[in-house]
Amino acid sequence: MIDVRNEMRYILVTRLLEQAAEAGLLSAEELWAAKRLALERYRPATVWE
């Protein structure tokens, strides 16, 4: 079953992280680490049924 809240949180967090990186607030390494943490925290479904 898909947890829509977690899916939306993951999308929101990753977009905010990407915007922060574009603004120069995060390095490429920091962006990668933060996205990995977001993935661990929110675990979006890779296959929707």
C-alpha positions, 0 to 999 in steps of 0.5 A: 500500500502506498503511503501518500503522505510519505510520498509527498514529503519525499517529493517536497524535501527533495525539491527543497534540497535541490533548490538549496543546492542551486542557490549555493547553500549545499554542495554536491556532496551535501545534496547527495547525503541529504537526499539519501537521508530523505530516501531512508526516512520517507522510502517512496514506493518504487513500484505502484500497484 
